[in-house]
Amino acid sequence: MAAFRTVSAALVTLAALSAACAGAVPAVRQAKAPAAPSAASSPTGRGGPLAGKIVVIDPGHNGGNAAHREEIDRLVDVITGRKPCNTTGTRTRSGYPEHAFTWDVANRLKPLLEEMGAKVVLTRPDDKGVGPCVTERAAIGNEARADAVVSIHGDGAAESGHGFHVIMPGLIAGHNDAIIKPSRRLGLAVRKAYRVGTRMPYATYVGRDGLQTRTDLGGLNLSKRPAVFIECGNMRNSRDAARMTRPAFRERIATSLAAGLRQYLR
């Protein structure tokens, strides 16, 4: 019953975000971090605004990566070059790691989408493993025939920079032509909802108006489904880090991402 109340409270906020992305946002109640799922995906069978939709959530990095550098440093083909299979990610100055941040946000987002009827697939089942490689993460979205793929990250830029940005796939002719336009629509919806829901400013150090296009990320280059990355803030910046380490703010992030996905998918 407690879990039901938590999801219900978040959904009330989500409805407000979806209805008024340009207005003020009500405060989000702090929620306990949800338990890790027993499987990487879970069909809901529920009705709702996202019934029949498939969303792949990609929590960046993994808790076991640092102890298996040889495996994650292995180079893989991302069409425009060769990149490491995966990386360890960044962390705040106080030691809060990106892999834990992304895992927590993903598991707060998952039940919100399921409550709206979506089937949700995670690219990793826990925060203790290694990888998967960026190539495998893209393949998970492709094989699931995802209607939308969102890869969650925290940036590790110079500490003077702050704010969030959404990364969209750049055109690689003959490879990802079909997803460029829908990925941009997805990126715009996520950017708008995130800005409104979190009141985080656009990144001051990269991109323009909270948007960036890249052709060097395997998760985007290899995707055949609409996909974006979001750098939820700069974990090396003291102001952003202070917000990102708070459970209540991570709940707000999840609610905002759910609002953006709902806007795009409906």
N, C-alpha and C positions, 0 to 999 in steps of 0.2 A: 504493500500500500504506500509506503514511503517513497519507493521508486516511482510509482504512478504519479504521486503528487509532484515530485521533482520534474518529471517529463511534462506534466500538465502545465506547471508554472512556466517552464521554458517555452512551451507552445503558445501560451498567452502572449508572451513577449515577441515570439516569432510572428504571430499574426499581426501585431502592431507594427513590426518592422516591414513586413510585406506590404501593408496597407499604406504606409507613410514613410518611404525612404528619405523623403526630403524634410521631414519634420523632426521634432524632439523624440527621443527614445526613452521609454520608461526604464527604471532601474531593474536589473536582473538579479534575482535572488541567488545567493551563493548555493551551489550544489556540491554534494560529495562526488569525488571522482568515481566514475562508474567502473565496475569490475571489467577485466579483460574478457572478451568474448570467447566462447568455447570453440568457435570456428571462424574462418575468415569471411564467411558470408552467411546471410540468413534471410530466406524469403519470408515475407510478412503475411501475404494473403489478405491484408487489410484493404479496405477502401481508403479513399482520401485523395487529396489533390495530386499526389505523385504515384497513385496506383498504376502499376504496370511499368514504372520507370526503374532503371538500373543505374545506381550511382557507385562509382569506384572511388574510395578514399585512400589516398597514398600518404601515410605518415612518413615523412622523410627520415632516412638513416635507420639505425637500429642499435640497441643497447650492447650487442656483442661485437660490433664492428671493430672497436679499438683493439680488441684482443686477437683479432684475426686479420691483420693488415695484409698479409700475403694474398689472402683470398679476395679482399675488397679492392686491393690495388691492381688486381689483374685488369688489363685493358680490354675493352669491348668496343665493337663497332657501333657508332651512333649516326651513321650515314655521312655526316660532315667531318668526321675524324674519329679518333679513338680516345676514349675516356676511361677513367677507373670504373670498375664494376659498381662501386659505391664509395661513400666516404663516412668519416666519423661524425661529421657535422660540427657545429660550433657549440658554445656554452656562454652563460653570463659570467661576469667577473666573480660572482659568488659561487659558481660551479654548477648551476642548473643547466643540464645538457639539452641540446636541441632535440635529440631523439626522444627524451622523456616528454618534452613539451609537445611535440607533434603527436605522440602516442596518446597523451591525455586529451588533446583537442579532438583527435579523431574519434575517440571513444565517447566524448560528449556529443559530437555531431551525429554519430551513427543512430542512436535511439530517436533523435528528433526527426531524422529522415524516415526512419521506419514507421514512426507514428503517423507520418503523412502518407504511408502506403508504399514507399520505395523499397526495393531490394537493395541492400548495401553490401558491397564487397570491400574488404580491407586487403591491402597488398602484403601485409604481414600479420601473423596471428598473435604476436606478443612483442615485448620490448627487451627480450633477452637473447634473441637470435642474431644471425649474421645476414646482411643483405635484406632482401634479394637484390640482385643486380638491377641497374636501371633498365636493361633490356627486358628482364623478367617482369618488372613492374609495368612496363608498357604492354607487354603481352597479356598480363592479367586483365587489363582494361579492354584490350582487343577481344580476347576470348570470351569475356563476359558480355560483349556487345553493349558496353556501357553507353547510356545516354549522356553522361557527363563524367569526367574524371577531374578530381581536384587533388593536387599534391600539396601537402601542408609543410611549411618550413618556417624557420626563424633565421634571419640573416646574421652574418658574422662580419659586417663591414667595419670601417673605421669608427671609433666610438663617437666622433663628432656628428655623424649622420644619424638621423632618426626617421621613423615613419614606416609605412608599409607600401608594398607594390605588388601588382599582379603581373605575372609573366605569361605571355601568349606565344604560341609557336609561330616562327617565321616561315615563309614559303620555301620549301625545298622541292623544286619542280619535279613532278613525276613521282613524288613520294607522299606528300601530305596535302595536296591541293584541296581535297574534299573537306578537310576539317578546319581550314583557315578561317572562313567566315563564321561558322558556328562557334569556334573556339573564341573568336573575338566577342561574339554576343555573350558567351558564358563569362568571359573576362570582365566585360562591362557590368554585367549583373552582379558578379561577385564584388567587384570594386565598389559599386554604389552601396550595396548592402553592408559591406564591411566598414566603409567610411561612416555611414549613418549609425550603424549598430555599436561600433567601438569608439567612435570619435577619434580614432587614430588618424593623424595627418598623412598625406602622401609622402613618400620617401623624399628626403631632401638631397640625397646623394646619388640617385640613379633613376633612370626612366624619366617619364614626363607625365604629370598629373596621375601618378600612381600606376602607370602602365609601362611595360617594357616588352619588346619582342626579341626573341633569341632563337638561334639555329644551332646551338651547341649543347643542348640538353637532351640526353637520350630519351627521357620520359616523354618529351614533347615530340622530338623528331620521329620516334618510332610508333607513336600513337596513331591509330586509325579511327579513333573516336574523339569527339570534342574534349579538349583537355587544357587545363591551365595550372600553373604553379602560383601559390601565394606565399610571399615572404611576409609573415604576420607582423613583423617589426624587426628592429636591429637589436639582437641580444647583447651586443657589445656596448650599446648606448645605455647609460644608467637610467634614463627616464623610461625608455621602452622596456628595459629589463625589469624594472620595478613593477610594471603593469603585467608583463607576460608571466611572471612568477606567481601571480595571485590567482588562486583557483576561480574566484568570482569573475576575473577578467577572461580567463580561458573559457568559462561558460558563456560569456558574452561573445567571444570569438565564434564559438560553435553555433550559437543562435544566429549570429550575423551570416555565417556561411550557409546555414540552412535557409535563411531568407533569400540569399542570392541564388541558390540552387533552385528553390521553389519558383522564383521569378523567371529564371531561364527555362525551366522544364515545363512550366504550365503553358 
